[in-house]
């Protein structure tokens, strides 16, 4: 059913604004309880294990009672993702307004925080790329507002700040998604990342002998610690993006004042 806004126009109904309906014939069960238990199930068993029936059993409630608070599994996942994002501190620039070292450090910290959330909750990667209400939840909206505010302190106008936020978050979510898939695959096979790479790299080095640049690159990876390298590579990528944002904005400003 299409919802009506205050001015009478039609729009997509939002779970974030829909009032919760009490059920007098069921034991007290809140939306918060449902989301908390759903998160526990998702973190322990993954997204394929989540069903309204299974969740109801864990809550000692019938699946139909859950529909009082959420319309379907998609809504439940959106609520769960928003709950995860509520764990993230909002980015804030402390220091001289416009100082690149200040706002860049805050953006780097925010990007690392989003990546860490996804790696802690790898089931999220199946939801973040889906069409739905995930990016209109209160936690994500607060994060986006704080991110835009931070970018505006660097001197960017709102439209450019929004473009910059999209690039940073696109890279962050994309990189974290690849990492989460890799780590999840290793976990399913009962393998430790460092051990697996130590065993794999000699074969990779041998296989790349006919490709001098790849051979040189992978040879340097032998004996290195994998997790610190992943962390360093991610942060380097964020910094490259911020370099581009800063240079692009400086060029635009120069064109307008030149």
N, C-alpha and C positions, 0 to 999 in steps of 0.2 A: 504494500500500500504506500502510495506517495504521501510524504508529509507536507504540511503547509507551514510556511514560516510566518512570522508575526505580520508581515505585510501581505499575506495571503497567497504568495507565490509558491509554486511547487518546488520540492527539493528532495534530496536523498535523506531518508530518516537516519538520525545519528543515535547510536547507543549511548553516547556521552551526555546527551541532553534529555534522553527519554527518562521519565520518572520511574523509579522502581515500584513495583506493585506488591503490597503485602499479601501474604497467604495465611488466612486464619486457620485453615484446616491442616496445616503442615507445621512440624517443629520449626522453631526459629532457625533460619538459615540465611545468612547475609551474602551479598555479592562478594564482599571481601573474603569470606570463608571459602567460597567457591573458587575464586581466583587463586588464593593461597594454596589450596589443595591441588588445583590444576597445575600450578607452577612446580610443586613437588613431584607430581606425576611426570610432567614434561622433562624435568631435569634428571629424573631417575631412569625413565624408560623411553624417552624420545617422543616426537610428535605423532608417530604412527600408533602409539599406544593410547593416545588420548581419545576417549569417546565419552559421550554424556552418560551412557549406561555405566561404564567403569568408574567414572568420576562420582556418580551418584552412590555407587556401592562403597566407595572409600569414605564418603560423607555420611553413610548410613541413611541415605535419602533416596527416594525414587527419582529416576531420570526426569520424570515430568515436573518434579518440583524445581529442578534447575532452570527450566524454561520460564519460570517466573522472573528470573533475573537476567537471563541471556536467551536470545532468540535461537541461536545455533552455535555450532562449533567455531565458525569464523569469528563471531563476536567474542567468544570466550578467549580465543587466541589473541585478538586485538587487546582485550583487557589484560591478558597475561604479559604481552609485550610492553604495554604502557606501565605496568607494575615494575617490570625489570628496569625500564628507563628512569623510573622514579628513584632508583638507587644512585643515579649519576649526579654528582655535584654540578651545579650550573656554572658555566664558564664566566669568569669575571676578571676584568683587567684592574689590577691594583698598581697604581703608579702614575706616571705622567701620561695624560691623555695623548694619544697619537704616537707614543713611543713604540717603534716596531718591536723592540725586544719584549715589551710588556704584552701587547696584544698577540704577538706570535706565540709566546710561551703559553698564554692562556688557551689559544686554539690547539696547540700541540697537546696540551694536557687533556682537553676535551676529546680530541680525536683518539688519543690513547685510551681514554675512559670508555668510549663507545666500543672500540675494538675489544677491550677486556671484557665488557659485558657480553658481547657476542661469543667470545671464546669460552666464557663461563656457562653460557646458555646456548649451545650450538643449534638447538632446535629452532632458534629464531630465524635462521637463514631461510627457512622454508616459508616464513611469514612476511619478512621485510620486503620481498620482491612482489608480493601479491597485491592485487587491487582490493582496496577496502578502507577501513577506518583507522588503520594503524598509525598513520601520520597525522591524524587529527585528535589523538588522545591528549589529555591535559598535560601529561609528563613530557611528551615529545614537543607539544606546543610551547611549554615553558622553556625547554631546551633551545628550541628554534628562536624564540624571542630573545633569550640571553645571548645566543650566538650572533644574531643580527645586531644587537646592541653593541656587542664587543667589536664587530667588524666596522661599525659606524665610528667607533672611537679611533680607528686607524685612518679615518678621513674618507672612506668609501660612502657613496650615496646608497640609498636603500636598495635600488634595483641591482647595483653592482655587488652590494653585500649579499644579496640573495643568490646571485650567480656564484659568488665565491663560496658561500655555504654549501650550495649544491655540489660543487666540485669536490670540496673537502670531504663532505659526508659520503658522496658517491665513491670516492677512493677508499675511504675508511671502511664502509660496509662491504665493498667489493673485495678488498684485501682480507678483511676478517672472515668473509664467507669462504674464501679459498682455504685459509688457515684452518677454520673450523671443520671443513670437509676433510682435510688432510688428517687432522688430529683425531676426528671421529673414526675415520677408516682405520687408523692405527689401533685405536682403542678396541674396535670390534675384532681385530685380529690378535689382540692381546700383546701388541708390540709397544716397546718404548721408543720414542722418537730418536733419541740419541743413538741407541743401540742399532736401530734399523738403518740410520744414515751411515753409521760407521761400517756396517756390512755392505751397504749399497754403493757407496762412493767409489771404492776400488774398481768395480765393474763399470761404472759410469766413466771414470777416467780412462779405462782401457777402450771403451766404446767410442770415445771422442778423439782418438789419436789422429784421425783423418781430418779433424776440424780444429785447427790450431788455437783459435780464440776460445772455443768451448773447452778444449783440453786444458788450456792454461787457467781458465776460470775455475773449472771443477777441481783441478789439482790443488788450487789454493784452499779449497774447502775441506780437504782431508785433515782430520784431527781437530777441527774447529768445533766449538760448542754450538749446537743448532739453535736452541731457544734464544740465547742472547743475539745471535745473528738475525733471527726473524724479527726480534724487537727493534734492532738497529735498522734493518732494511725498511720496516714500516715507517719509522720516524723519519728516515731519510726521504721517503716518498712524500710525506706530509710537508717537509721543508722545501722540497722542490716545487710543490704546488704553491706554497706561500711565497716563494721567490717569484714565481710567475705572476701571482696576484699583485704583489707589491710593485713589480716592474711594469705590469700592464696599467695599473692605476697611475703610476708616476708618468707614464707616457701619455695617458689620456689628459691628465692635469696639465702637462707641458703643452699639449696641442691646443688646449683651451686658452692658455695664458700666453702662448707664443705669438 
